[in-house]
Amino acid sequence: MTRKQKRLAVIGGLGAVLVLAAGLIFFALRDQIVFFYSPSELREKQIAAGEPVRLGGLVKDGSWVRDGETSDFVVTDGESEMTAHYVGLLPDLFREGQGVVVEGSLTPQGTFAATNVLAKHDENYMPREVVKALKERGEWQREGAPQ
């Protein structure tokens, strides 16, 4: 075997090890991926109960009911609505009429069991997907919004 063939064999072996390592990493992380859906998309795709997802939209005015650390509120995208249930302390910036991304899963009853609530951090921020969904439905009318 010549020096050139030995180098190619070593490079090929290292490449195979890297591909195998990347494949194992992606396989191990496949259950950690959480997708973002608006309430309409969540209903259309018929996500299985218990599958981790992110739900984004606006907190519907007049829908927030708080009892101690338990909060129930409605997330809407202007076309569809979904009731979310969360136990824990909400972010200080959480309020009705604001953008929100809620992590959790659907329950068999069709509501959303939230494990984490993310509120926008200032008046100029909202996730791009939420803005796009609201603009498509004609609900978004803020100036200076992300494109």
DSSP file (Angstrom, degrees, kcal/mol; ACC not computed):
  #  RESIDUE AA STRUCTURE BP1 BP2  ACC     N-H-->O    O-->H-N    N-H-->O    O-->H-N    TCO  KAPPA ALPHA  PHI   PSI    X-CA   Y-CA   Z-CA
    1    1 A M              0   0    0      0, 0.0     2,-0.1     0, 0.0     0, 0.0   0.000 360.0 360.0 360.0 132.6    0.0    0.0    0.0
    2    2 A T     >  -     0   0    0      1,-0.1     4,-2.2     4,-0.0     5,-0.2  -0.337 360.0-106.3 -83.1 168.0    1.4    3.4   -1.0
    3    3 A R  H  > S+     0   0    0      1,-0.2     4,-2.5     2,-0.2     5,-0.2   0.895 121.1  53.8 -59.8 -40.2    1.5    6.5    1.3
    4    4 A K  H  > S+     0   0    0      1,-0.2     4,-2.3     2,-0.2    -1,-0.2   0.903 108.9  47.8 -62.6 -41.8   -1.3    8.1   -0.8
    5    5 A Q  H  > S+     0   0    0      2,-0.2     4,-2.2     1,-0.2    -1,-0.2   0.878 110.8  51.8 -67.2 -37.9   -3.5    5.0   -0.3
    6    6 A K  H  X S+     0   0    0     -4,-2.2     4,-2.4     2,-0.2    -2,-0.2   0.925 110.1  48.6 -64.3 -43.9   -2.8    5.0    3.4
    7    7 A R  H  X S+     0   0    0     -4,-2.5     4,-2.9     1,-0.2     5,-0.2   0.930 111.9  49.0 -61.0 -45.7   -3.8    8.6    3.8
    8    8 A L  H  X S+     0   0    0     -4,-2.3     4,-2.7     1,-0.2    -1,-0.2   0.882 110.4  51.2 -61.9 -38.5   -7.0    8.1    1.8
    9    9 A A  H  X S+     0   0    0     -4,-2.2     4,-2.3     2,-0.2    -1,-0.2   0.910 112.1  46.4 -65.1 -42.0   -7.8    5.1    4.0
   10   10 A V  H  X S+     0   0    0     -4,-2.4     4,-2.6     2,-0.2     5,-0.2   0.934 114.3  47.1 -65.5 -46.1   -7.3    7.1    7.2
   11   11 A I  H  X S+     0   0    0     -4,-2.9     4,-2.4     1,-0.2    -2,-0.2   0.915 113.1  49.2 -62.4 -42.7   -9.3   10.1    5.9
   12   12 A G  H  X S+     0   0    0     -4,-2.7     4,-2.2    -5,-0.2    -1,-0.2   0.899 111.4  49.6 -62.6 -41.2  -12.1    7.7    4.8
   13   13 A G  H  X S+     0   0    0     -4,-2.3     4,-2.1     2,-0.2    -2,-0.2   0.910 111.8  47.6 -64.2 -43.7  -12.1    6.0    8.2
   14   14 A L  H  X S+     0   0    0     -4,-2.6     4,-2.4     2,-0.2    -2,-0.2   0.891 111.0  52.2 -64.5 -39.0  -12.3    9.3   10.0
   15   15 A G  H  X S+     0   0    0     -4,-2.4     4,-2.4    -5,-0.2    -2,-0.2   0.910 109.0  49.7 -62.2 -42.2  -15.1   10.4    7.7
   16   16 A A  H  X S+     0   0    0     -4,-2.2     4,-2.4     2,-0.2    -2,-0.2   0.895 110.4  50.4 -64.0 -40.0  -17.0    7.2    8.5
   17   17 A V  H  X S+     0   0    0     -4,-2.1     4,-2.6     2,-0.2    -2,-0.2   0.914 111.1  49.1 -64.4 -42.6  -16.6    7.8   12.2
   18   18 A L  H  X S+     0   0    0     -4,-2.4     4,-2.6     2,-0.2    -2,-0.2   0.909 111.5  48.6 -63.3 -42.8  -17.8   11.4   11.9
   19   19 A V  H  X S+     0   0    0     -4,-2.4     4,-2.4     2,-0.2    -2,-0.2   0.915 112.5  48.5 -63.6 -42.7  -20.9   10.3    9.9
   20   20 A L  H  X S+     0   0    0     -4,-2.4     4,-2.3     2,-0.2    -2,-0.2   0.916 112.1  49.0 -63.1 -43.6  -21.7    7.6   12.4
   21   21 A A  H  X S+     0   0    0     -4,-2.6     4,-2.3     2,-0.2    -2,-0.2   0.922 112.0  48.3 -62.8 -45.0  -21.3   10.1   15.3
   22   22 A A  H  X S+     0   0    0     -4,-2.6     4,-2.6     1,-0.2     5,-0.2   0.911 110.9  51.6 -62.4 -42.0  -23.6   12.7   13.7
   23   23 A G  H  X S+     0   0    0     -4,-2.4     4,-2.2     1,-0.2    -1,-0.2   0.911 110.3  48.2 -61.2 -42.8  -26.1   10.0   12.9
   24   24 A L  H  X S+     0   0    0     -4,-2.3     4,-2.3     2,-0.2    -1,-0.2   0.891 111.3  50.6 -65.0 -39.4  -26.2    8.9   16.6
   25   25 A I  H  X S+     0   0    0     -4,-2.3     4,-1.9     2,-0.2    -2,-0.2   0.947 112.2  45.8 -63.7 -48.7  -26.5   12.4   17.8
   26   26 A F  H  X S+     0   0    0     -4,-2.6     4,-0.6     1,-0.2    -2,-0.2   0.879 112.7  51.2 -63.1 -37.5  -29.4   13.2   15.5
   27   27 A F  H >< S+     0   0    0     -4,-2.2     3,-0.7    -5,-0.2     4,-0.3   0.907 111.1  47.9 -64.7 -41.4  -31.1    9.9   16.5
   28   28 A A  H 3< S+     0   0    0     -4,-2.3     3,-0.4     1,-0.2    -2,-0.2   0.819 115.2  45.1 -69.3 -30.7  -30.7   10.7   20.2
   29   29 A L  H >X S+     0   0    0     -4,-1.9     3,-1.5     1,-0.2     4,-0.6   0.431  81.2  99.2 -94.2   0.7  -32.1   14.2   19.8
   30   30 A R  G X< S+     0   0    0     -3,-0.7     3,-0.6    -4,-0.6    -1,-0.2   0.827  85.0  48.3 -60.4 -31.9  -35.1   13.4   17.6
   31   31 A D  G 34 S+     0   0    0     -3,-0.4    -1,-0.3    -4,-0.3    -2,-0.1   0.584 102.9  63.9 -83.2  -9.8  -37.5   13.4   20.5
   32   32 A Q  G <4 S+     0   0    0     -3,-1.5     2,-0.4    -4,-0.1    -1,-0.2   0.552  76.0 105.6 -89.4  -8.7  -36.1   16.7   21.8
   33   33 A I    <<  -     0   0    0     -3,-0.6     2,-0.5    -4,-0.6    -3,-0.0  -0.587  51.5-169.3 -76.7 128.3  -37.3   18.7   18.7
   34   34 A V        -     0   0    0     -2,-0.4     2,-0.2    19,-0.1    19,-0.2  -0.981   7.5-150.4-121.9 124.1  -40.3   20.8   19.4
   35   35 A F  E     -a   53   0A   0     17,-0.5    19,-3.3    -2,-0.5     2,-0.4  -0.561  12.5-123.7 -94.3 158.2  -42.2   22.5   16.5
   36   36 A F  E     +a   54   0A   0     -2,-0.2     2,-0.3    17,-0.2    19,-0.2  -0.853  33.0 173.1-102.0 131.8  -44.1   25.8   16.6
   37   37 A Y  E     -a   55   0A   0     17,-2.8    19,-2.3    -2,-0.4    93,-0.0  -0.985  28.1-132.9-136.3 147.6  -47.7   25.8   15.5
   38   38 A S     >  -     0   0    0     -2,-0.3     4,-2.5    17,-0.2     5,-0.2  -0.522  42.7-100.9 -83.3 165.6  -50.5   28.4   15.5
   39   39 A P  H  > S+     0   0    0      0, 0.0     4,-1.8     0, 0.0    42,-0.2   0.885 124.4  51.0 -57.1 -38.0  -53.9   27.1   16.9
   40   40 A S  H  > S+     0   0    0     40,-0.2     4,-2.3     1,-0.2     5,-0.2   0.932 111.5  46.4 -64.6 -45.1  -55.2   26.7   13.4
   41   41 A E  H  > S+     0   0    0      1,-0.2     4,-2.6     2,-0.2     5,-0.2   0.876 108.8  56.2 -65.0 -37.1  -52.2   24.6   12.3
   42   42 A L  H  X>S+     0   0    0     -4,-2.5     5,-1.0     1,-0.2     4,-0.6   0.896 111.3  43.1 -62.9 -39.8  -52.4   22.5   15.4
   43   43 A R  H  <5S+     0   0    0     -4,-1.8     3,-0.3    -5,-0.2    -2,-0.2   0.886 114.3  50.8 -72.2 -39.0  -56.0   21.6   14.7
   44   44 A E  H  <5S+     0   0    0     -4,-2.3    -2,-0.2     1,-0.2    -1,-0.2   0.908 111.4  46.3 -65.2 -42.4  -55.3   21.0   11.0
   45   45 A K  H  <5S-     0   0    0     -4,-2.6    -1,-0.2    -5,-0.2    -2,-0.2   0.615  97.5-140.6 -79.3 -12.4  -52.3   18.7   11.6
   46   46 A Q  T  <5 -     0   0    0     -4,-0.6    -3,-0.1    -3,-0.3     2,-0.1   0.950  21.2-156.6  49.7  61.1  -54.1   16.7   14.2
   47   47 A I      < -     0   0    0     -5,-1.0    -1,-0.1     1,-0.1     3,-0.1  -0.419  21.5-105.5 -66.0 139.1  -51.1   16.3   16.5
   48   48 A A    >   -     0   0    0      1,-0.1     3,-1.7    -2,-0.1    58,-0.4  -0.355  39.2 -97.2 -68.0 145.9  -51.3   13.3   18.8
   49   49 A A  T 3  S+     0   0    0      1,-0.2    58,-0.2    56,-0.1    -1,-0.1  -0.397 109.8  24.6 -61.8 136.4  -52.1   14.0   22.5
   50   50 A G  T 3  S+     0   0    0     56,-1.7    -1,-0.2     1,-0.3    57,-0.1   0.259  85.7 128.9  92.3 -11.8  -48.9   14.0   24.6
   51   51 A E    <   -     0   0    0     -3,-1.7    55,-0.5    55,-0.1    -1,-0.3  -0.645  65.7-114.8 -78.3 128.1  -46.5   15.0   21.7
   52   52 A P        +     0   0    0      0, 0.0   -17,-0.5     0, 0.0     2,-0.3  -0.449  51.0 153.2 -69.0 129.2  -44.4   18.0   22.7
   53   53 A V  E     -aB  35 104A   0     51,-2.9    51,-2.2    -2,-0.2     2,-0.5  -0.915  41.7-118.8-143.6 168.6  -45.1   21.1   20.6
   54   54 A R  E     -aB  36 103A   0    -19,-3.3   -17,-2.8    -2,-0.3     2,-0.5  -0.966  22.6-159.9-112.9 133.2  -45.0   24.9   20.8
   55   55 A L  E     -aB  37 102A   0     47,-3.1    47,-3.5    -2,-0.5     2,-0.4  -0.950  13.9-175.7-112.4 128.6  -48.2   26.9   20.4
   56   56 A G  E     + B   0 101A   0    -19,-2.3     2,-0.3    -2,-0.5    45,-0.2  -0.945  25.5  88.8-129.7 150.0  -48.0   30.5   19.5
   57   57 A G  E    S- B   0 100A   0     43,-2.0    43,-2.7    -2,-0.4     2,-0.3  -0.975  71.1 -44.5 165.9-155.1  -50.4   33.4   19.0
   58   58 A L  E     -CB  76  99A   0     18,-3.0    18,-2.9    -2,-0.3     2,-0.6  -0.829  49.2-115.6-105.7 145.2  -52.1   36.2   21.0
   59   59 A V  E     -C   75   0A   0     39,-2.4    38,-3.4    -2,-0.3    16,-0.2  -0.716  42.0-118.5 -76.9 120.1  -53.6   35.8   24.5
   60   60 A K    >   -     0   0    0     14,-2.8     3,-1.7    -2,-0.6     4,-0.4  -0.350  28.9-105.7 -64.9 134.5  -57.3   36.5   23.8
   61   61 A D  T 3  S+     0   0    0      1,-0.3    -1,-0.1     2,-0.1    -3,-0.0  -0.369 102.9  13.2 -60.6 134.3  -58.6   39.6   25.7
   62   62 A G  T 3  S+     0   0    0     -3,-0.1    -1,-0.3    -2,-0.1    -2,-0.1   0.523 102.1  98.5  79.8   6.7  -60.8   38.6   28.6
   63   63 A S    <   +     0   0    0     -3,-1.7     2,-0.5    11,-0.1    -2,-0.1   0.610  48.3 104.3-102.1 -12.6  -59.8   34.9   28.6
   64   64 A W        +     0   0    0     -4,-0.4     2,-0.5     9,-0.1     9,-0.2  -0.597  42.3 177.2 -80.4 119.1  -57.1   34.8   31.4
   65   65 A V  E     -D   72   0A   0      7,-3.3     7,-2.7    -2,-0.5     2,-0.4  -0.987   6.6-170.5-121.7 122.2  -58.4   33.2   34.6
   66   66 A R  E     +D   71   0A   0     -2,-0.5     2,-0.4     5,-0.2     5,-0.2  -0.944  15.1 175.8-119.7 134.1  -55.9   32.9   37.4
   67   67 A D  E >   -D   70   0A   0      3,-3.1     3,-1.9    -2,-0.4     2,-0.4  -0.840  70.0 -58.2-133.5  95.0  -56.3   31.0   40.7
   68   68 A G  T 3  S-     0   0    0     -2,-0.4    -1,-0.0     1,-0.3    20,-0.0  -0.571 121.5 -16.5  68.5-122.7  -53.1   31.1   42.7
   69   69 A E  T 3  S+     0   0    0     -2,-0.4    19,-3.2    -3,-0.1     2,-0.5   0.428 119.2  97.0 -93.1   0.2  -50.4   29.5   40.5
   70   70 A T  E <   -DE  67  87A   0     -3,-1.9    -3,-3.1    17,-0.2     2,-0.4  -0.795  53.0-177.9 -93.6 127.2  -53.0   28.0   38.1
   71   71 A S  E     -DE  66  86A   0     15,-3.4    15,-3.0    -2,-0.5     2,-0.4  -0.983  13.0-172.2-128.4 136.5  -53.7   29.9   35.0
   72   72 A D  E     +DE  65  85A   0     -7,-2.7    -7,-3.3    -2,-0.4     2,-0.3  -0.993  20.9 153.9-122.4 133.7  -56.1   29.2   32.1
   73   73 A F  E     - E   0  84A   0     11,-2.0    11,-3.6    -2,-0.4     2,-0.5  -0.969  39.0-114.2-153.3 164.1  -56.1   31.4   29.0
   74   74 A V  E     - E   0  83A   0    -14,-0.3   -14,-2.8    -2,-0.3     2,-0.5  -0.904  18.9-155.4-108.8 129.7  -57.0   31.2   25.3
   75   75 A V  E     -CE  59  82A   0      7,-2.9     7,-2.0    -2,-0.5     2,-0.3  -0.904  21.7-179.2-101.8 128.3  -54.3   31.5   22.6
   76   76 A T  E     -CE  58  81A   0    -18,-2.9   -18,-3.0    -2,-0.5     5,-0.2  -0.920  34.4-167.9-129.6 153.2  -55.7   32.7   19.3
   77   77 A D        -     0   0    0      3,-1.7    62,-0.2    -2,-0.3    60,-0.1   0.165  64.1 -97.7-117.3  13.3  -54.4   33.4   15.8
   78   78 A G  S    S+     0   0    0      2,-0.5     3,-0.1   -20,-0.1    56,-0.0   0.067 119.5  53.1  93.8 -24.0  -57.5   35.3   14.7
   79   79 A E  S    S+     0   0    0      1,-0.3     2,-0.3     0, 0.0    -1,-0.1   0.752 115.7  17.9-108.2 -40.0  -59.0   32.2   13.0
   80   80 A S        -     0   0    0      2,-0.0    -3,-1.7     0, 0.0    -2,-0.5  -0.902  64.1-150.1-134.7 159.5  -58.9   29.5   15.6
   81   81 A E  E     -E   76   0A   0     -2,-0.3     2,-0.4    -5,-0.2    -5,-0.2  -0.941   5.8-169.0-131.3 152.5  -58.5   29.4   19.4
   82   82 A M  E     -E   75   0A   0     -7,-2.0    -7,-2.9    -2,-0.3     2,-0.4  -0.982  21.3-130.3-143.0 131.6  -57.1   26.9   21.9
   83   83 A T  E     -E   74   0A   0     -2,-0.4    29,-2.8    -9,-0.2     2,-0.4  -0.651  24.5-160.3 -80.7 132.2  -57.5   26.9   25.7
   84   84 A A  E     -Ef  73 112A   0    -11,-3.6   -11,-2.0    -2,-0.4     2,-0.4  -0.912   6.2-159.0-115.5 142.2  -54.2   26.6   27.5
   85   85 A H  E     +Ef  72 113A   0     27,-2.9    29,-2.7    -2,-0.4     2,-0.4  -0.984  15.5 176.8-121.0 127.0  -53.8   25.4   31.2
   86   86 A Y  E     -Ef  71 114A   0    -15,-3.0   -15,-3.4    -2,-0.4     2,-0.6  -0.996  18.1-160.8-135.9 134.7  -50.6   26.3   33.0
   87   87 A V  E     +E   70   0A   0     27,-0.5     2,-0.3    -2,-0.4   -17,-0.2  -0.966  60.3  49.3-114.5 117.4  -49.5   25.7   36.6
   88   88 A G  S    S-     0   0    0    -19,-3.2     2,-0.4    -2,-0.6    -2,-0.1  -0.858  96.3 -44.4 145.6-179.9  -46.7   27.9   37.7
   89   89 A L        -     0   0    0     -2,-0.3   -20,-0.1   -19,-0.0     3,-0.1  -0.686  54.2-138.7 -84.2 129.5  -45.6   31.5   37.8
   90   90 A L        -     0   0    0     -2,-0.4    28,-0.1     1,-0.1    -1,-0.0  -0.503  31.7 -89.9 -81.9 154.2  -46.2   33.4   34.6
   91   91 A P    >   -     0   0    0      0, 0.0     3,-1.7     0, 0.0    -1,-0.1  -0.268  36.1-115.6 -59.2 151.8  -43.6   35.8   33.2
   92   92 A D  T 3  S+     0   0    0      1,-0.3    -2,-0.1    -3,-0.1     0, 0.0   0.809 115.0  54.6 -59.4 -31.0  -44.0   39.4   34.4
   93   93 A L  T 3  S+     0   0    0     26,-0.1     2,-0.3    27,-0.1    -1,-0.3   0.435  79.7 117.2 -85.9   0.9  -44.7   40.6   30.8
   94   94 A F    <   +     0   0    0     -3,-1.7     2,-0.3    25,-0.1     6,-0.1  -0.541  36.9 136.0 -71.1 128.3  -47.6   38.1   30.3
   95   95 A R    >   -     0   0    0     -2,-0.3     3,-1.3     4,-0.1   -36,-0.3  -0.976  56.9 -74.0-162.9 167.6  -50.9   39.8   29.7
   96   96 A E  T 3  S+     0   0    0     -2,-0.3   -36,-0.2     1,-0.2   -35,-0.1  -0.360 113.0  25.9 -67.9 145.7  -54.0   39.7   27.5
   97   97 A G  T 3  S+     0   0    0    -38,-3.4    -1,-0.2     1,-0.3     2,-0.2   0.448  99.2 114.1  82.1   1.2  -53.6   40.9   23.9
   98   98 A Q  S <  S-     0   0    0     -3,-1.3   -39,-2.4   -39,-0.1    -1,-0.3  -0.666  73.5 -98.9-103.9 158.6  -49.9   40.1   23.9
   99   99 A G  E     +B   58   0A   0     -2,-0.2    21,-1.1   -41,-0.2     2,-0.3  -0.487  45.7 177.0 -73.2 144.7  -47.9   37.6   21.9
  100  100 A V  E     -BG  57 119A   0    -43,-2.7   -43,-2.0    19,-0.2     2,-0.5  -0.997  25.7-154.6-149.2 146.3  -47.1   34.3   23.6
  101  101 A V  E     -BG  56 118A   0     17,-2.5    17,-3.0    -2,-0.3     2,-0.5  -0.997  19.0-165.4-121.6 126.0  -45.4   31.0   22.8
  102  102 A V  E     -BG  55 117A   0    -47,-3.5   -47,-3.1    -2,-0.5     2,-0.4  -0.945   5.2-154.3-117.3 126.2  -46.5   28.2   25.0
  103  103 A E  E     +BG  54 116A   0     13,-2.8    12,-3.3    -2,-0.5    13,-1.7  -0.802  49.8  77.2 -98.2 140.7  -44.6   24.9   25.3
  104  104 A G  E     -BG  53 114A   0    -51,-2.2   -51,-2.9    -2,-0.4     2,-0.3  -0.967  68.8 -79.9 162.9-144.8  -46.4   21.7   26.2
  105  105 A S  E     - G   0 113A   0      8,-1.9     8,-3.0    -2,-0.3     2,-0.2  -0.976  35.9 -94.5-151.7 161.8  -48.7   19.2   24.7
  106  106 A L  E     - G   0 112A   0    -55,-0.5   -56,-1.7   -58,-0.4     6,-0.2  -0.500  35.4-137.8 -75.4 147.6  -52.3   18.5   23.7
  107  107 A T    >   -     0   0    0      4,-2.7     3,-1.9   -58,-0.2    -1,-0.0  -0.642  27.8-106.9 -97.2 162.9  -54.6   16.7   26.2
  108  108 A P  T 3  S+     0   0    0      0, 0.0    -1,-0.1     0, 0.0   -59,-0.1   0.763 120.8  61.4 -60.1 -22.8  -57.0   14.0   25.1
  109  109 A Q  T 3  S-     0   0    0      2,-0.1     3,-0.1     1,-0.0    -3,-0.0   0.549 120.7-107.9 -81.2  -6.9  -59.8   16.6   25.8
  110  110 A G  S <  S+     0   0    0     -3,-1.9   -27,-0.2     1,-0.3     2,-0.2   0.510  81.1 117.7  94.5   5.1  -58.4   19.0   23.1
  111  111 A T        -     0   0    0    -29,-0.1    -4,-2.7   -27,-0.0     2,-0.6  -0.466  67.5-108.2 -94.9 175.6  -56.9   21.6   25.4
  112  112 A F  E     -fG  84 106A   0    -29,-2.8   -27,-2.9    -6,-0.2     2,-0.8  -0.925  18.8-154.7-111.8 120.2  -53.3   22.5   25.7
  113  113 A A  E     -fG  85 105A   0     -8,-3.0    -8,-1.9    -2,-0.6     2,-0.3  -0.832  21.8-152.3 -92.9 106.5  -51.3   21.5   28.9
  114  114 A A  E     +fG  86 104A   0    -29,-2.7   -27,-0.5    -2,-0.8   -10,-0.3  -0.584  27.6 175.7 -86.4 139.3  -48.5   24.0   29.1
  115  115 A T  E    S+     0   0A   0    -12,-3.3     2,-0.3     1,-0.4   -11,-0.2   0.550  76.7  20.4-109.7 -17.5  -45.2   23.3   30.7
  116  116 A N  E     - G   0 103A   0    -13,-1.7   -13,-2.8   -28,-0.0     2,-0.5  -0.979  63.0-157.1-153.6 138.5  -43.5   26.6   29.9
  117  117 A V  E     - G   0 102A   0     -2,-0.3     2,-0.5   -15,-0.2   -15,-0.2  -0.980   6.6-166.7-122.0 126.7  -44.9   30.1   28.9
  118  118 A L  E     - G   0 101A   0    -17,-3.0   -17,-2.5    -2,-0.5     2,-0.3  -0.954   6.6-168.8-115.0 117.6  -42.7   32.5   27.0
  119  119 A A  E     - G   0 100A   0     -2,-0.5   -19,-0.2   -19,-0.2   -25,-0.1  -0.702  36.0 -90.7-100.5 156.2  -43.9   36.1   26.8
  120  120 A K        -     0   0    0    -21,-1.1    -1,-0.1    -2,-0.3     6,-0.1  -0.327  30.1-140.5 -63.9 149.7  -42.5   38.7   24.5
  121  121 A H  S    S+     0   0    0      1,-0.1     2,-0.3    -3,-0.0    -1,-0.1   0.641  74.7   2.2 -94.7 -13.7  -39.7   40.7   26.1
  122  122 A D  S >  S-     0   0    0      3,-0.2     3,-1.3   -29,-0.0    -1,-0.1  -0.947  84.3 -89.3-156.1 178.7  -40.4   44.2   24.7
  123  123 A E  T 3  S+     0   0    0     -2,-0.3    -3,-0.0     1,-0.3    -2,-0.0   0.593 119.3  53.0 -72.6  -8.7  -43.0   45.9   22.6
  124  124 A N  T 3  S+     0   0    0     21,-0.1     2,-0.4     0, 0.0    -1,-0.3   0.446  92.4  86.3-104.4  -0.5  -41.1   45.3   19.4
  125  125 A Y    <   +     0   0    0     -3,-1.3   -26,-0.2    20,-0.1    -3,-0.2  -0.857  35.5 143.0-111.2 135.0  -40.7   41.5   19.6
  126  126 A M        -     0   0    0     -2,-0.4     5,-0.1    -6,-0.1    -7,-0.0  -0.907  59.4 -88.6-155.2 141.1  -42.9   38.7   18.5
  127  127 A P    >>  -     0   0    0      0, 0.0     4,-2.2     0, 0.0     3,-0.6  -0.211  35.8-125.0 -52.8 138.5  -41.8   35.4   17.0
  128  128 A R  H 3> S+     0   0    0      1,-0.3     4,-2.5     2,-0.2     5,-0.2   0.839 109.7  55.4 -55.7 -37.5  -41.6   35.7   13.2
  129  129 A E  H 3> S+     0   0    0      2,-0.2     4,-2.3     1,-0.2    -1,-0.3   0.879 107.6  48.8 -66.0 -37.4  -44.0   32.7   12.8
  130  130 A V  H <> S+     0   0    0     -3,-0.6     4,-2.6     2,-0.2     5,-0.2   0.933 112.0  48.6 -67.2 -44.9  -46.7   34.3   14.9
  131  131 A V  H  X S+     0   0    0     -4,-2.2     4,-2.7     1,-0.2    -2,-0.2   0.924 112.1  49.3 -59.7 -44.8  -46.4   37.6   13.0
  132  132 A K  H  X S+     0   0    0     -4,-2.5     4,-2.3     1,-0.2    -1,-0.2   0.924 111.9  47.7 -61.4 -45.5  -46.6   35.8    9.7
  133  133 A A  H  X S+     0   0    0     -4,-2.3     4,-1.1     1,-0.2    -1,-0.2   0.900 114.2  46.8 -63.5 -40.4  -49.7   33.8   10.7
  134  134 A L  H  <>S+     0   0    0     -4,-2.6     5,-2.6     1,-0.2     6,-0.8   0.884 111.7  50.6 -69.9 -38.1  -51.4   36.9   12.0
  135  135 A K  H ><5S+     0   0    0     -4,-2.7     3,-1.1     1,-0.2    -2,-0.2   0.896 106.2  55.9 -65.5 -39.3  -50.6   38.9    8.9
  136  136 A E  H 3<5S+     0   0    0     -4,-2.3    -1,-0.2     1,-0.3    -2,-0.2   0.819 112.2  43.1 -62.0 -30.1  -51.9   36.1    6.7
  137  137 A R  T 3<5S-     0   0    0     -4,-1.1    -1,-0.3    -5,-0.2    -2,-0.2   0.419 115.3-115.2 -96.7   0.8  -55.2   36.4    8.5
  138  138 A G  T < 5S+     0   0    0     -3,-1.1    -3,-0.2    -4,-0.4    -2,-0.1   0.676  85.1 114.6  77.4  17.3  -55.3   40.2    8.6
  139  139 A E      < +     0   0    0     -5,-2.6     2,-0.5   -62,-0.2    -4,-0.2   0.643  50.5  86.9 -92.8 -17.2  -55.0   40.4   12.4
  140  140 A W        +     0   0    0     -6,-0.8    -2,-0.0    -9,-0.2    -9,-0.0  -0.745  37.2 149.1 -93.9 124.6  -51.6   42.1   12.6
  141  141 A Q        +     0   0    0     -2,-0.5     2,-0.2     2,-0.1    -1,-0.1   0.171  26.0 126.8-139.6  19.2  -51.5   45.9   12.4
  142  142 A R    >   -     0   0    0      1,-0.0     3,-0.6     2,-0.0     2,-0.3  -0.554  54.2-128.4 -82.2 144.9  -48.6   47.0   14.5
  143  143 A E  T 3  S+     0   0    0     -2,-0.2    -2,-0.1     1,-0.2    -1,-0.0  -0.648  90.3  27.0 -87.1 149.6  -46.0   49.4   13.0
  144  144 A G  T 3  S+     0   0    0     -2,-0.3    -1,-0.2     1,-0.2     3,-0.1   0.660  84.6 152.8  76.2  16.2  -42.3   48.4   13.3
  145  145 A A    <   -     0   0    0     -3,-0.6    -1,-0.2     1,-0.1   -20,-0.1  -0.450  54.0 -94.0 -76.6 152.0  -43.1   44.7   13.4
  146  146 A P              0   0    0      0, 0.0    -1,-0.1     0, 0.0   -21,-0.0  -0.352 360.0 360.0 -63.0 146.1  -40.5   42.2   12.2
  147  147 A Q              0   0    0     -3,-0.1    -2,-0.0   -16,-0.0    -3,-0.0   0.430 360.0 360.0 -90.3 360.0  -41.0   41.2    8.5
